[in-house]
Structure formats: C-alpha cells, structure tokens
Amino acid sequence: MLNDTELKALLERLNTVAVVGMSTNPAKAAHRVPAYLLTEGFEVIPVNPHAETILERRCYRSLLDVPESIDIVEVFRPSEDALPVVEEALARHTARGDVALIWLQLGIVNETARALAEAAGIPFVQDRCMAIEIPRLFPGGRVKR
C-alpha cells in the first residue's frame, strides 16, 4: 500500500488518466471525478464502449484501443468487474510499457487484482477517490494557478 509521500510523488509526475467506466451522466461520480481531474491538469481519456465522446473527448472501447500513452488507469466498474480491467491494464503494460498506477475508485475493492498489479510492480490504490485524495495531498491544487 502506498503511503502519502509515495502517492503524492506519483500524482505529481503522472498526467494521463484512462478512466474505465467513465459515464456520460454528469450526476454520476464516474463523470464528475474525471471532470475534476481536468481542472487539476490531468489529461483524461474516456474508456466506455457505449459512448462516442464524453467531456468532448473521444471514447475508446478498451484500454488496448487507446493509442496515447497511459500513466494511470482509473476504474469506475463494480468490484467484481475490476479484475478483467486490471488484467487488461497489465497486458497493456507488458505490451506498451505504460500504465504506472492502477486506481480503483472509492467503494471498489478487488484483492486478486491488487495482488496481480503488485506482482507486476505496478502501484495499486483501491477504495479511494482521486477527487478526495488530490485536494488532501495538494491543498493549494496540483496545478499552480
């Protein structure tokens, strides 16, 4: 498990977040959190096979379809669906050398996925919200305004 110093260091240097399960519905956390990430200087890539665009960004069907390099995979899927997403992130990491952090949103826990990510040397966060952790770790904002 990452301590605050390690997590803050990662969030300072990582910029591109692929959001698996990103929602088109502005009322859902899977839409609000990525919108917040944009205000903190992250590049957000929606991964949702049921949408063409979200927040004016092209959606991709899967992590393997994303042409850009991915730093963080953020997962907004039920706990039982997290393992296949993490397996896909690990396959991408092996094939492309990207994916430096896997993050399961608040309320999402999958210990098998955690063990796989950690065995592959990829830091893993679960049951935490980036929109809570970033303001806590960067009280003045991650992006200097």
C-alpha positions as CSV (number, residue, x, y, z in Angstrom):
1,M,0.0,0.0,0.0
2,L,1.3,3.4,-0.9
3,N,1.9,6.0,1.8
4,D,1.0,9.7,1.2
5,T,4.6,10.6,0.2
6,E,4.7,7.9,-2.5
7,L,1.2,8.7,-3.7
8,K,1.9,12.4,-4.0
9,A,5.1,11.8,-5.9
10,L,3.3,9.7,-8.4
11,L,0.4,12.2,-8.8
12,E,3.0,15.0,-9.3
13,R,4.6,13.2,-12.3
14,L,1.8,11.2,-13.9
15,N,-0.6,13.1,-16.2
16,T,-2.6,10.9,-18.5
17,V,-5.6,9.1,-16.9
18,A,-7.6,6.5,-18.8
19,V,-11.0,6.3,-17.0
20,V,-12.5,2.9,-17.4
21,G,-16.3,3.1,-17.0
22,M,-16.4,6.9,-17.4
23,S,-20.1,8.0,-17.5
24,T,-21.9,10.3,-19.9
25,N,-24.2,11.2,-17.0
26,P,-23.0,14.4,-15.2
27,A,-24.8,13.3,-12.0
28,K,-22.5,10.3,-11.6
29,A,-19.1,10.2,-9.9
30,A,-17.8,8.4,-13.0
31,H,-18.4,11.7,-14.8
32,R,-17.7,14.3,-12.0
33,V,-14.4,12.9,-10.9
34,P,-12.8,12.9,-14.4
35,A,-14.2,16.4,-15.0
36,Y,-12.4,17.4,-11.7
37,L,-9.2,15.8,-12.9
38,L,-9.2,18.0,-15.9
39,T,-9.2,21.1,-13.7
40,E,-6.1,19.7,-11.9
41,G,-4.2,19.4,-15.1
42,F,-4.7,15.8,-16.0
43,E,-5.3,14.6,-19.5
44,V,-8.4,12.4,-19.3
45,I,-9.1,9.5,-21.8
46,P,-12.6,8.0,-21.5
47,V,-12.9,4.2,-21.9
48,N,-16.6,3.4,-22.4
49,P,-17.7,1.1,-25.2
50,H,-21.2,2.6,-25.1
51,A,-20.3,6.3,-25.9
52,E,-18.6,8.1,-28.7
53,T,-17.4,11.1,-26.7
54,I,-17.5,12.3,-23.1
55,L,-16.4,15.8,-22.0
56,E,-15.6,16.4,-25.6
57,R,-13.0,13.6,-25.6
58,R,-13.1,10.6,-27.8
59,C,-14.1,7.4,-26.1
60,Y,-12.3,4.1,-26.6
61,R,-13.9,0.6,-26.2
62,S,-11.0,-0.8,-24.2
63,L,-7.6,0.1,-22.7
64,L,-5.9,-1.7,-25.5
65,D,-7.6,0.5,-28.1
66,V,-6.2,3.8,-26.6
67,P,-3.4,5.0,-28.9
68,E,-1.9,7.5,-26.4
69,S,0.4,6.5,-23.6
70,I,-1.5,5.9,-20.3
71,D,0.0,6.8,-16.9
72,I,-2.9,6.0,-14.6
73,V,-5.8,3.6,-15.1
74,E,-8.7,4.7,-13.0
75,V,-11.5,2.1,-12.7
76,F,-15.2,3.0,-12.2
77,R,-16.6,-0.5,-12.5
78,P,-18.1,-2.8,-9.9
79,S,-15.6,-4.7,-7.7
80,E,-16.3,-8.0,-9.4
81,D,-15.6,-6.4,-12.8
82,A,-12.3,-4.8,-11.7
83,L,-10.1,-7.9,-12.2
84,P,-10.6,-8.1,-16.0
85,V,-9.8,-4.4,-16.3
86,V,-6.6,-4.8,-14.2
87,E,-5.6,-7.8,-16.4
88,E,-6.1,-5.6,-19.5
89,A,-4.0,-2.8,-17.9
90,L,-1.3,-5.4,-17.1
91,A,-1.4,-6.7,-20.7
92,R,-1.0,-3.2,-21.9
93,H,1.8,-2.5,-19.5
94,T,3.6,-5.6,-20.8
95,A,3.0,-4.7,-24.5
96,R,3.5,-0.9,-24.4
97,G,5.5,-0.2,-21.2
98,D,3.0,2.3,-20.0
99,V,0.5,2.2,-17.0
100,A,2.4,3.4,-14.0
101,L,-0.5,3.3,-11.5
102,I,-3.8,1.5,-11.2
103,W,-6.6,3.2,-9.1
104,L,-9.9,1.6,-8.1
105,Q,-12.4,4.3,-7.2
106,L,-14.0,4.7,-3.8
107,G,-16.1,1.6,-3.0
108,I,-14.3,-0.7,-5.4
109,V,-12.1,-3.4,-3.9
110,N,-10.6,-6.4,-5.6
111,E,-7.8,-8.2,-3.7
112,T,-6.9,-10.5,-6.6
113,A,-6.5,-7.5,-8.9
114,R,-4.3,-5.8,-6.2
115,A,-2.1,-8.9,-5.9
116,L,-1.7,-9.1,-9.7
117,A,-0.8,-5.5,-10.1
118,E,1.7,-5.5,-7.2
119,A,3.3,-8.7,-8.5
120,A,3.8,-6.9,-11.8
121,G,5.4,-4.0,-9.9
122,I,2.6,-1.5,-10.6
123,P,1.4,0.6,-7.7
124,F,-2.2,0.0,-6.8
125,V,-4.8,2.1,-5.0
126,Q,-8.3,0.8,-4.2
127,D,-11.4,2.1,-2.4
128,R,-10.2,5.8,-2.6
129,C,-11.3,8.7,-4.7
130,M,-8.9,10.9,-6.7
131,A,-11.2,13.9,-6.1
132,I,-10.7,13.4,-2.4
133,E,-7.1,12.5,-2.3
134,I,-5.7,15.2,-4.7
135,P,-7.1,18.1,-2.6
136,R,-5.9,16.4,0.5
137,L,-2.4,15.8,-0.8
138,F,-2.2,19.2,-2.7
139,P,-4.1,21.7,-0.5
140,G,-3.3,24.5,-2.9
141,G,-4.1,22.5,-6.0
142,R,-2.0,20.1,-8.1
143,V,-1.8,22.7,-10.8
144,K,-0.3,26.0,-9.8
145,R,-2.8,28.7,-10.8
